[in-house]
């Protein structure tokens, strides 16, 4: 666990999941200019992670802007809350999904930081408060717009004009809080949400998240970019569906001959335009691995099958390296960031686990092909063996057992 700025530390909770923790519990977790500047600099480096924003202790999530910073004339030309605006803007533009875990009260700048997150989970009895009226502060226009997009007109007036406390229960009624639970249940609710986010398709999450933020007043998404993301997502969905239902192509579903290569090349062009070095590096490395296979004399052909094999092998290699970097502590943190970025990049091209409907379609197809319907439950072992042998990477084992029992039981 590393303190990255006064009162703020970052650590890895799991692969692809980070925690940013306000850690000055003795002073009720204020956030100062240095911590906000760190957030503004760190957020653009994220590449698909899930980030939990939380406060140390059980009473206060964040007590607001560190008032000690107002006593300094170090940067008198700037208004004190400008760095808060920069941190919030960076979070809303970041390629990451932010979850505010409100284990306590959120005050002032803490409210805005929570609003910058994509999800807000809270313990019962917590509340929001913005003391701008008492302090004589006129809020930034962008900050007011963000508060309004989260709390609505009535909730924002209550917070900003009346300076009144807003309970998390009332905030949930405004749509500002996703879930309110007992204090002891908050870790479980948080983990359930993180697991759900991890199961989703990374590219679809990125595209939908960006548009939702844009609709709520965040960074605008160009219509052409959204259309491109939609097209690529449907191409991947067709690929997954064809894996489950090989005859679907007869119904008009067609895949591009080199879907993955085309998308990799498109991402390479975009990375060159953006001067995105991490993406350029991982694509260059993957292309070298594909080229090595093509020159190996094995008769390999550059198609989706080869790209999937290279991506799967490299993903496995990356996953094996993570425990060693985690053991290295602070020395391994930068390597972990790079590994997690490369892992997320590769995973978005690999087949996702089939959902319940697609799993059932696959199960019923194999039951028909193998004439297992009349054998009932006694055929479950054989059917599971066939599924795991032929489609292991596509299937969730527990879900598959449930579906198999249902299909064989119903005939």
C-alpha positions as a Markdown table, in Angstrom:
| # | Residue | x | y | z |
|---|---|---|---|---|
| 1 | Unk | 0.0 | 0.0 | 0.0 |
| 2 | Unk | 1.7 | 3.2 | -1.2 |
| 3 | Unk | 1.0 | 6.8 | 0.0 |
| 4 | Unk | 1.1 | 8.6 | -3.3 |
| 5 | Unk | 0.3 | 12.1 | -1.9 |
| 6 | Unk | -0.3 | 13.5 | 1.6 |
| 7 | Unk | -3.5 | 11.8 | 2.8 |
| 8 | Unk | -4.0 | 9.5 | -0.2 |
| 9 | Unk | -2.7 | 6.1 | -1.0 |
| 10 | Unk | -3.1 | 3.6 | -3.9 |
| 11 | Unk | -3.0 | -0.2 | -3.8 |
| 12 | Unk | -4.0 | -3.1 | -5.9 |
| 13 | Unk | -7.1 | -5.1 | -4.6 |
| 14 | Unk | -7.0 | -7.7 | -7.4 |
| 15 | Unk | -6.0 | -8.0 | -11.0 |
| 16 | Unk | -7.4 | -4.9 | -12.8 |
| 17 | Unk | -8.9 | -3.4 | -9.6 |
| 18 | Unk | -7.3 | -0.5 | -7.6 |
| 19 | Unk | -8.2 | 1.3 | -4.5 |
| 20 | Unk | -7.6 | 5.0 | -3.9 |
| 21 | Unk | -8.0 | 5.6 | -0.2 |
| 22 | Unk | -8.2 | 8.9 | 1.7 |
| 23 | Unk | -6.1 | 7.9 | 4.6 |
| 24 | Unk | -5.9 | 10.8 | 7.1 |
| 25 | Unk | -8.6 | 9.4 | 9.4 |
| 26 | Unk | -7.4 | 11.4 | 12.4 |
| 27 | Unk | -8.4 | 14.6 | 10.4 |
| 28 | Unk | -11.5 | 13.0 | 8.9 |
| 29 | Unk | -10.0 | 12.3 | 5.5 |
| 30 | Unk | -9.7 | 15.8 | 4.0 |
| 31 | Unk | -8.3 | 16.0 | 0.5 |
| 32 | Unk | -5.6 | 18.6 | -0.4 |
| 33 | Unk | -4.1 | 20.1 | -3.6 |
| 34 | Unk | -1.3 | 17.5 | -3.8 |
| 35 | Unk | -3.7 | 14.6 | -3.6 |
| 36 | Unk | -6.0 | 16.2 | -6.2 |
| 37 | Unk | -3.1 | 16.9 | -8.5 |
| 38 | Unk | -2.0 | 13.3 | -8.2 |
| 39 | Unk | -5.5 | 12.1 | -9.2 |
| 40 | Unk | -5.4 | 14.5 | -12.2 |
| 41 | Unk | -2.1 | 13.1 | -13.3 |
| 42 | Unk | -2.9 | 9.4 | -12.6 |
| 43 | Unk | -6.3 | 9.1 | -14.1 |
| 44 | Unk | -5.2 | 9.5 | -17.8 |
| 45 | Unk | -2.7 | 6.6 | -17.3 |
| 46 | Unk | -5.5 | 4.1 | -16.5 |
| 47 | Unk | -6.3 | 1.5 | -19.1 |
| 48 | Unk | -9.6 | -0.2 | -18.2 |
| 49 | Unk | -9.1 | -0.7 | -14.5 |
| 50 | Unk | -11.8 | -0.6 | -11.8 |
| 51 | Unk | -11.0 | 2.0 | -9.2 |
| 52 | Unk | -12.5 | 2.0 | -5.7 |
| 53 | Unk | -12.5 | 5.5 | -4.1 |
| 54 | Unk | -12.9 | 5.2 | -0.3 |
| 55 | Unk | -12.0 | 6.7 | 3.0 |
| 56 | Unk | -10.2 | 5.2 | 6.0 |
| 57 | Unk | -12.1 | 4.6 | 9.1 |
| 58 | Unk | -15.8 | 4.1 | 9.6 |
| 59 | Unk | -17.2 | 7.6 | 10.1 |
| 60 | Unk | -16.2 | 9.9 | 7.3 |
| 61 | Unk | -15.6 | 9.2 | 3.6 |
| 62 | Unk | -14.1 | 12.7 | 3.0 |
| 63 | Unk | -14.5 | 15.8 | 5.1 |
| 64 | Unk | -13.8 | 18.1 | 2.1 |
| 65 | Unk | -11.0 | 20.3 | 0.8 |
| 66 | Unk | -8.1 | 20.5 | 3.2 |
| 67 | Unk | -8.6 | 24.0 | 4.7 |
| 68 | Unk | -4.9 | 24.2 | 5.7 |
| 69 | Unk | -4.1 | 24.6 | 2.0 |
| 70 | Unk | -6.1 | 27.9 | 2.0 |
| 71 | Unk | -3.5 | 29.4 | 4.4 |
| 72 | Unk | -0.8 | 29.1 | 1.8 |
| 73 | Unk | -0.1 | 31.8 | -0.9 |
| 74 | Unk | 2.0 | 29.3 | -3.0 |
| 75 | Unk | -0.4 | 29.7 | -5.9 |
| 76 | Unk | -2.5 | 32.7 | -5.2 |
| 77 | Unk | -3.2 | 33.3 | -8.9 |
| 78 | Unk | -5.5 | 30.2 | -8.9 |
| 79 | Unk | -8.8 | 29.7 | -7.1 |
| 80 | Unk | -8.4 | 26.9 | -4.5 |
| 81 | Unk | -11.0 | 24.6 | -6.1 |
| 82 | Unk | -9.4 | 24.7 | -9.6 |
| 83 | Unk | -7.3 | 21.6 | -8.8 |
| 84 | Unk | -10.5 | 19.9 | -7.7 |
| 85 | Unk | -12.0 | 20.6 | -11.1 |
| 86 | Unk | -9.0 | 19.2 | -12.8 |
| 87 | Unk | -9.1 | 16.0 | -10.8 |
| 88 | Unk | -12.8 | 15.5 | -11.5 |
| 89 | Unk | -12.4 | 16.2 | -15.2 |
| 90 | Unk | -9.5 | 13.7 | -15.4 |
| 91 | Unk | -11.6 | 11.0 | -13.7 |
| 92 | Unk | -14.6 | 11.6 | -16.0 |
| 93 | Unk | -12.3 | 11.3 | -19.0 |
| 94 | Unk | -10.4 | 8.3 | -17.8 |
| 95 | Unk | -10.5 | 4.8 | -19.3 |
| 96 | Unk | -11.5 | 3.3 | -15.9 |
| 97 | Unk | -14.7 | 2.6 | -14.0 |
| 98 | Unk | -14.8 | 4.4 | -10.7 |
| 99 | Unk | -16.8 | 3.2 | -7.7 |
| 100 | Unk | -17.3 | 5.4 | -4.6 |
| 101 | Unk | -17.6 | 3.2 | -1.5 |
| 102 | Unk | -19.1 | 5.6 | 1.0 |
| 103 | Unk | -18.4 | 4.0 | 4.4 |
| 104 | Unk | -19.1 | 7.4 | 6.0 |
| 105 | Unk | -20.2 | 11.0 | 5.4 |
| 106 | Unk | -19.2 | 13.0 | 2.3 |
| 107 | Unk | -18.6 | 16.7 | 2.7 |
| 108 | Unk | -17.7 | 19.5 | 0.2 |
| 109 | Unk | -15.1 | 18.3 | -2.2 |
| 110 | Unk | -15.8 | 14.7 | -1.1 |
| 111 | Unk | -19.3 | 15.0 | -2.5 |
| 112 | Unk | -18.0 | 16.1 | -5.9 |
| 113 | Unk | -15.4 | 13.3 | -5.9 |
| 114 | Unk | -18.1 | 10.8 | -5.2 |
| 115 | Unk | -20.2 | 12.4 | -8.1 |
| 116 | Unk | -17.2 | 11.9 | -10.4 |
| 117 | Unk | -17.5 | 8.2 | -9.9 |
| 118 | Unk | -19.6 | 5.9 | -12.1 |
| 119 | Unk | -21.2 | 4.1 | -9.1 |
| 120 | Unk | -21.9 | 5.1 | -5.5 |
| 121 | Unk | -22.5 | 2.6 | -2.8 |
| 122 | Unk | -23.2 | 3.8 | 0.7 |
| 123 | Unk | -23.7 | 2.5 | 4.2 |
| 124 | Unk | -27.0 | 3.3 | 6.0 |
| 125 | Unk | -26.9 | 6.5 | 8.1 |
| 126 | Unk | -24.3 | 8.3 | 6.0 |
| 127 | Unk | -25.0 | 11.7 | 4.5 |
| 128 | Unk | -23.9 | 14.3 | 2.0 |
| 129 | Unk | -23.2 | 18.0 | 2.9 |
| 130 | Unk | -21.9 | 21.0 | 0.9 |
| 131 | Unk | -21.1 | 23.9 | 3.3 |
| 132 | Unk | -20.7 | 26.4 | 0.4 |
| 133 | Unk | -23.5 | 28.7 | 1.7 |
| 134 | Unk | -21.9 | 28.9 | 5.2 |
| 135 | Unk | -18.4 | 29.5 | 3.8 |
| 136 | Unk | -19.5 | 32.0 | 1.3 |
| 137 | Unk | -18.2 | 30.0 | -1.7 |
| 138 | Unk | -19.6 | 30.3 | -5.2 |
| 139 | Unk | -19.3 | 26.9 | -6.8 |
| 140 | Unk | -17.7 | 26.3 | -10.2 |
| 141 | Unk | -20.2 | 26.0 | -13.0 |
| 142 | Unk | -18.8 | 22.6 | -14.0 |
| 143 | Unk | -19.1 | 21.4 | -10.4 |
| 144 | Unk | -22.7 | 22.6 | -10.2 |
| 145 | Unk | -23.6 | 20.8 | -13.5 |
| 146 | Unk | -22.1 | 17.6 | -12.2 |
| 147 | Unk | -24.0 | 17.8 | -8.9 |
| 148 | Unk | -27.2 | 18.5 | -10.8 |
| 149 | Unk | -26.6 | 15.5 | -13.1 |
| 150 | Unk | -26.3 | 13.2 | -10.0 |
| 151 | Unk | -28.7 | 14.7 | -7.4 |
| 152 | Unk | -31.2 | 16.4 | -9.7 |
| 153 | Unk | -32.5 | 19.9 | -9.3 |
| 154 | Unk | -34.1 | 19.4 | -5.9 |
| 155 | Unk | -31.2 | 17.5 | -4.3 |
| 156 | Unk | -28.7 | 20.1 | -5.6 |
| 157 | Unk | -30.7 | 23.0 | -4.3 |
| 158 | Unk | -30.9 | 21.3 | -0.9 |
| 159 | Unk | -27.1 | 20.8 | -0.8 |
| 160 | Unk | -25.8 | 24.0 | -2.3 |
| 161 | Unk | -28.4 | 26.7 | -1.6 |
| 162 | Unk | -29.8 | 25.5 | 1.7 |
| 163 | Unk | -26.6 | 23.9 | 2.9 |
| 164 | Unk | -28.6 | 21.1 | 4.4 |
| 165 | Unk | -27.5 | 17.5 | 4.9 |
| 166 | Unk | -28.9 | 15.0 | 2.5 |
| 167 | Unk | -29.1 | 11.4 | 3.8 |
| 168 | Unk | -27.9 | 8.6 | 1.5 |
| 169 | Unk | -31.4 | 7.1 | 1.7 |
| 170 | Unk | -32.9 | 10.3 | 0.3 |
| 171 | Unk | -30.0 | 10.5 | -2.2 |
| 172 | Unk | -30.9 | 7.0 | -3.4 |
| 173 | Unk | -34.4 | 8.3 | -4.0 |
| 174 | Unk | -32.9 | 11.0 | -6.3 |
| 175 | Unk | -30.9 | 8.3 | -8.2 |
| 176 | Unk | -27.6 | 9.6 | -6.8 |
| 177 | Unk | -26.8 | 6.4 | -4.9 |
| 178 | Unk | -26.9 | 3.0 | -6.5 |
| 179 | Unk | -27.2 | 1.0 | -3.3 |
| 180 | Unk | -27.6 | 1.6 | 0.5 |
| 181 | Unk | -26.7 | -1.3 | 2.8 |
| 182 | Unk | -25.9 | -2.0 | 6.4 |
| 183 | Unk | -22.3 | -1.0 | 7.3 |
| 184 | Unk | -21.2 | -4.7 | 7.6 |
| 185 | Unk | -22.7 | -5.5 | 4.2 |
| 186 | Unk | -20.8 | -2.7 | 2.3 |
| 187 | Unk | -17.7 | -4.8 | 1.5 |
| 188 | Unk | -19.9 | -7.6 | 0.1 |
| 189 | Unk | -22.0 | -5.2 | -2.0 |
| 190 | Unk | -18.8 | -3.6 | -3.3 |
| 191 | Unk | -17.3 | -7.0 | -4.3 |
| 192 | Unk | -20.5 | -8.1 | -6.0 |
| 193 | Unk | -20.4 | -4.9 | -8.2 |
| 194 | Unk | -16.7 | -5.3 | -9.0 |
| 195 | Unk | -17.2 | -8.9 | -10.0 |
| 196 | Unk | -20.1 | -7.9 | -12.3 |
| 197 | Unk | -18.0 | -5.2 | -13.9 |
| 198 | Unk | -15.1 | -7.7 | -14.4 |
| 199 | Unk | -17.4 | -10.2 | -16.2 |
| 200 | Unk | -18.6 | -7.7 | -18.8 |
| 201 | Unk | -17.0 | -7.2 | -22.2 |
| 202 | Unk | -14.3 | -4.6 | -21.7 |
| 203 | Unk | -14.8 | -2.8 | -25.1 |
| 204 | Unk | -18.6 | -2.6 | -24.6 |
| 205 | Unk | -18.1 | -1.3 | -21.1 |
| 206 | Unk | -15.8 | 1.4 | -22.4 |
| 207 | Unk | -18.1 | 2.5 | -25.1 |
| 208 | Unk | -21.3 | 2.6 | -23.0 |
| 209 | Unk | -19.5 | 4.2 | -20.1 |
| 210 | Unk | -18.1 | 7.0 | -22.3 |
| 211 | Unk | -21.5 | 7.8 | -23.8 |
| 212 | Unk | -23.3 | 7.7 | -20.4 |
| 213 | Unk | -20.7 | 10.2 | -19.1 |
| 214 | Unk | -21.2 | 12.4 | -22.2 |
| 215 | Unk | -25.0 | 12.4 | -21.7 |
| 216 | Unk | -24.5 | 13.5 | -18.1 |
| 217 | Unk | -22.4 | 16.5 | -19.1 |
| 218 | Unk | -19.0 | 14.7 | -19.3 |
| 219 | Unk | -16.5 | 14.8 | -22.2 |
| 220 | Unk | -18.3 | 14.7 | -25.5 |
| 221 | Unk | -18.1 | 11.5 | -27.5 |
| 222 | Unk | -17.9 | 12.0 | -31.3 |
| 223 | Unk | -20.8 | 10.3 | -33.1 |
| 224 | Unk | -18.4 | 8.7 | -35.5 |
| 225 | Unk | -16.4 | 7.2 | -32.6 |
| 226 | Unk | -19.6 | 5.8 | -30.9 |
| 227 | Unk | -20.7 | 4.4 | -34.3 |
| 228 | Unk | -17.3 | 2.7 | -34.7 |
| 229 | Unk | -17.5 | 1.2 | -31.2 |
| 230 | Unk | -21.0 | -0.1 | -31.9 |
| 231 | Unk | -19.9 | -1.7 | -35.2 |
| 232 | Unk | -16.9 | -3.4 | -33.5 |
| 233 | Unk | -19.0 | -4.6 | -30.6 |
| 234 | Unk | -21.6 | -6.2 | -32.9 |
| 235 | Unk | -18.8 | -7.9 | -34.9 |
| 236 | Unk | -17.5 | -9.5 | -31.6 |
| 237 | Unk | -21.0 | -10.5 | -30.6 |
| 238 | Unk | -21.5 | -12.2 | -34.0 |
| 239 | Unk | -18.2 | -14.0 | -33.4 |
| 240 | Unk | -19.3 | -15.3 | -30.0 |
| 241 | Unk | -22.8 | -16.3 | -31.3 |
| 242 | Unk | -21.2 | -18.2 | -34.2 |
| 243 | Unk | -19.1 | -20.1 | -31.8 |
| 244 | Unk | -22.2 | -21.2 | -29.9 |
| 245 | Unk | -24.4 | -21.6 | -33.0 |
| 246 | Unk | -22.3 | -22.6 | -36.0 |
| 247 | Unk | -25.4 | -22.6 | -38.3 |
| 248 | Unk | -26.2 | -19.0 | -37.5 |
| 249 | Unk | -24.3 | -17.9 | -40.6 |
| 250 | Unk | -27.0 | -19.5 | -42.6 |
| 251 | Unk | -29.4 | -17.0 | -41.1 |
| 252 | Unk | -27.4 | -14.1 | -42.5 |
| 253 | Unk | -24.8 | -13.5 | -39.8 |
| 254 | Unk | -21.4 | -13.0 | -41.4 |
| 255 | Unk | -18.0 | -12.4 | -39.9 |
| 256 | Unk | -15.2 | -10.5 | -41.6 |
| 257 | Unk | -12.5 | -12.8 | -42.7 |
| 258 | Unk | -9.9 | -11.1 | -40.5 |
| 259 | Unk | -11.9 | -9.4 | -37.8 |
| 260 | Unk | -9.2 | -9.3 | -35.1 |
| 261 | Unk | -6.4 | -8.2 | -37.5 |
| 262 | Unk | -8.6 | -5.4 | -38.9 |
| 263 | Unk | -9.4 | -4.2 | -35.4 |
| 264 | Unk | -5.8 | -4.4 | -34.3 |
| 265 | Unk | -4.7 | -2.3 | -37.3 |
| 266 | Unk | -7.4 | 0.2 | -36.6 |
| 267 | Unk | -6.3 | 0.5 | -33.0 |
| 268 | Unk | -2.7 | 0.9 | -34.1 |
| 269 | Unk | -3.6 | 3.8 | -36.4 |
| 270 | Unk | -5.5 | 5.5 | -33.6 |
| 271 | Unk | -2.6 | 4.9 | -31.1 |
| 272 | Unk | -0.2 | 6.6 | -33.6 |
| 273 | Unk | -2.5 | 9.6 | -33.9 |
| 274 | Unk | -2.9 | 9.8 | -30.1 |
| 275 | Unk | 0.8 | 9.1 | -29.5 |
| 276 | Unk | -0.4 | 6.4 | -27.1 |
| 277 | Unk | 2.9 | 4.6 | -26.3 |
| 278 | Unk | 1.5 | 1.8 | -24.1 |
| 279 | Unk | -1.0 | 0.7 | -26.8 |
| 280 | Unk | 1.7 | 1.0 | -29.5 |
| 281 | Unk | 4.0 | -1.2 | -27.5 |
| 282 | Unk | 1.6 | -4.0 | -26.8 |
| 283 | Unk | 0.4 | -4.0 | -30.5 |
| 284 | Unk | 3.9 | -4.1 | -31.7 |
| 285 | Unk | 4.8 | -7.0 | -29.5 |
| 286 | Unk | 1.7 | -9.0 | -30.5 |
| 287 | Unk | 2.4 | -8.4 | -34.2 |
| 288 | Unk | 6.0 | -9.7 | -33.7 |
| 289 | Unk | 4.6 | -12.8 | -32.1 |
| 290 | Unk | 2.2 | -13.4 | -35.0 |
| 291 | Unk | 5.1 | -12.8 | -37.5 |
| 292 | Unk | 7.2 | -15.3 | -35.6 |
| 293 | Unk | 4.5 | -17.9 | -36.0 |
| 294 | Unk | 4.1 | -17.2 | -39.7 |
| 295 | Unk | 7.8 | -17.6 | -40.3 |
| 296 | Unk | 8.1 | -20.7 | -38.1 |
| 297 | Unk | 7.5 | -23.1 | -41.0 |
| 298 | Unk | 4.4 | -24.5 | -39.2 |
| 299 | Unk | 2.1 | -23.6 | -42.1 |
| 300 | Unk | 0.3 | -21.0 | -39.9 |
| 301 | Unk | -2.0 | -18.6 | -41.7 |
| 302 | Unk | -2.7 | -15.1 | -40.5 |
| 303 | Unk | -6.4 | -15.4 | -39.5 |
| 304 | Unk | -8.5 | -15.0 | -36.4 |
| 305 | Unk | -7.5 | -18.4 | -35.2 |
| 306 | Unk | -3.8 | -17.5 | -35.2 |
| 307 | Unk | -4.5 | -14.2 | -33.5 |
| 308 | Unk | -6.6 | -15.8 | -30.9 |
| 309 | Unk | -3.9 | -18.3 | -30.2 |
| 310 | Unk | -1.3 | -15.6 | -29.8 |
| 311 | Unk | -3.5 | -13.5 | -27.6 |
| 312 | Unk | -4.5 | -16.4 | -25.4 |
| 313 | Unk | -0.9 | -17.5 | -24.9 |
| 314 | Unk | 0.3 | -14.0 | -24.1 |
| 315 | Unk | -2.6 | -13.5 | -21.7 |
| 316 | Unk | -1.7 | -16.7 | -19.8 |
| 317 | Unk | 1.9 | -15.5 | -19.6 |
| 318 | Unk | 0.8 | -12.1 | -18.2 |
| 319 | Unk | -1.5 | -13.6 | -15.6 |
| 320 | Unk | 1.4 | -15.9 | -14.4 |
| 321 | Unk | 3.6 | -12.8 | -13.9 |
| 322 | Unk | 1.3 | -10.9 | -11.7 |
| 323 | Unk | 2.0 | -12.7 | -8.3 |
| 324 | Unk | 5.7 | -12.1 | -8.7 |
| 325 | Unk | 5.2 | -8.3 | -9.2 |
| 326 | Unk | 2.7 | -8.2 | -6.3 |
| 327 | Unk | 5.3 | -9.8 | -4.0 |
| 328 | Unk | 7.9 | -7.1 | -5.1 |
| 329 | Unk | 5.8 | -4.5 | -3.3 |
| 330 | Unk | 6.4 | -0.9 | -4.3 |
| 331 | Unk | 9.2 | -1.9 | -6.7 |
| 332 | Unk | 6.7 | -3.9 | -8.7 |
| 333 | Unk | 4.0 | -1.4 | -8.9 |
| 334 | Unk | 4.9 | 0.2 | -12.2 |
| 335 | Unk | 5.4 | -3.3 | -13.7 |
| 336 | Unk | 1.9 | -4.2 | -12.4 |
| 337 | Unk | 0.4 | -1.2 | -14.1 |
| 338 | Unk | 2.0 | -2.2 | -17.4 |
| 339 | Unk | 1.0 | -5.8 | -17.0 |
| 340 | Unk | -2.6 | -4.9 | -16.2 |
| 341 | Unk | -2.8 | -2.6 | -19.2 |
| 342 | Unk | -1.5 | -5.3 | -21.6 |
| 343 | Unk | -3.8 | -7.9 | -20.0 |
| 344 | Unk | -6.9 | -5.7 | -20.4 |
| 345 | Unk | -5.9 | -4.9 | -24.0 |
| 346 | Unk | -5.6 | -8.6 | -24.9 |
| 347 | Unk | -8.6 | -9.8 | -23.0 |
| 348 | Unk | -11.0 | -7.6 | -25.0 |
| 349 | Unk | -10.3 | -9.7 | -28.1 |
| 350 | Unk | -10.7 | -13.1 | -26.5 |
| 351 | Unk | -14.1 | -14.8 | -26.4 |
| 352 | Unk | -16.2 | -13.8 | -23.4 |
| 353 | Unk | -18.0 | -16.4 | -21.3 |
| 354 | Unk | -21.4 | -17.2 | -22.9 |
| 355 | Unk | -24.5 | -15.9 | -21.1 |
| 356 | Unk | -27.3 | -18.2 | -20.0 |
| 357 | Unk | -29.3 | -18.0 | -23.3 |
| 358 | Unk | -26.2 | -18.8 | -25.4 |
| 359 | Unk | -25.1 | -21.5 | -23.1 |
| 360 | Unk | -28.5 | -23.2 | -23.3 |
| 361 | Unk | -28.5 | -22.9 | -27.1 |
| 362 | Unk | -25.1 | -24.6 | -27.2 |
| 363 | Unk | -26.2 | -27.4 | -24.7 |
| 364 | Unk | -29.3 | -28.1 | -26.7 |
| 365 | Unk | -27.3 | -28.4 | -30.0 |
| 366 | Unk | -24.9 | -30.9 | -28.5 |
| 367 | Unk | -27.7 | -32.9 | -26.9 |
| 368 | Unk | -29.4 | -33.1 | -30.4 |
| 369 | Unk | -26.1 | -34.0 | -32.1 |
| 370 | Unk | -25.2 | -36.8 | -29.6 |
| 371 | Unk | -28.8 | -38.1 | -29.2 |
| 372 | Unk | -28.7 | -37.5 | -25.5 |
| 373 | Unk | -32.2 | -36.3 | -25.0 |
| 374 | Unk | -33.7 | -39.8 | -24.3 |
| 375 | Unk | -31.0 | -40.7 | -21.8 |
| 376 | Unk | -32.1 | -38.1 | -19.2 |
| 377 | Unk | -30.0 | -37.1 | -16.2 |
| 378 | Unk | -27.7 | -40.1 | -16.6 |
| 379 | Unk | -26.2 | -38.4 | -19.7 |
| 380 | Unk | -25.1 | -35.3 | -17.7 |
| 381 | Unk | -21.5 | -36.5 | -17.1 |
| 382 | Unk | -21.0 | -37.3 | -20.8 |
| 383 | Unk | -22.5 | -34.0 | -21.8 |
| 384 | Unk | -20.4 | -32.0 | -19.4 |
| 385 | Unk | -17.3 | -33.8 | -20.6 |
| 386 | Unk | -18.1 | -32.9 | -24.2 |
| 387 | Unk | -18.8 | -29.2 | -23.4 |
| 388 | Unk | -15.7 | -28.8 | -21.3 |
| 389 | Unk | -13.5 | -30.5 | -23.9 |
| 390 | Unk | -14.8 | -28.5 | -26.9 |
| 391 | Unk | -15.9 | -25.2 | -25.3 |
| 392 | Unk | -14.1 | -24.8 | -22.0 |
| 393 | Unk | -12.9 | -21.2 | -22.6 |
| 394 | Unk | -16.4 | -20.1 | -23.5 |
| 395 | Unk | -18.4 | -21.5 | -20.6 |
| 396 | Unk | -18.9 | -20.7 | -17.0 |
| 397 | Unk | -18.8 | -24.2 | -15.3 |
| 398 | Unk | -21.4 | -23.5 | -12.6 |
| 399 | Unk | -23.9 | -22.0 | -15.1 |
| 400 | Unk | -23.3 | -24.8 | -17.5 |
| 401 | Unk | -24.1 | -27.5 | -14.8 |
| 402 | Unk | -27.3 | -25.7 | -14.0 |
| 403 | Unk | -28.3 | -25.5 | -17.7 |
| 404 | Unk | -27.4 | -29.1 | -18.4 |
| 405 | Unk | -29.5 | -30.3 | -15.4 |
| 406 | Unk | -32.4 | -28.2 | -16.7 |
| 407 | Unk | -32.1 | -29.3 | -20.3 |
| 408 | Unk | -31.7 | -33.0 | -19.6 |
| 409 | Unk | -34.5 | -32.9 | -17.0 |
| 410 | Unk | -36.9 | -31.3 | -19.5 |
| 411 | Unk | -35.8 | -33.4 | -22.4 |
